[in-house]
Amino acid sequence: MRSIRSLLVVTTVAVVLLGSVSATYAQTPAGNCRYFVETGYYVCDEFREFYETRGESEIFGYPLTAAYDDSGLGLRVQYFQRARME
């Protein structure tokens, strides 16, 4: 009986967490992009311009994610080792 309750609690938590994840759309490497073999991600367009004119990897580190649309914030977002660009 105790294991059934534990399983029910774990399942409920998993459903709540998965249900709260907002939809994101991965970037497709098109346009003005730069590939980073170190992490396997691209930096494109406005993010690339900002990255290259303000210190590159010395300031921001390498990209850790693809750029994506954060529907909760209504912003385009990309994570780097030492920064988050919006």
Summary of the structure (lengths in Angstrom):
residues: 86
radius of gyration: 18.0
end to end distance: 48.2
largest distance: 61.1
contacts: 194
relative contact order: 0.15
helix: 37%
strand: 26%
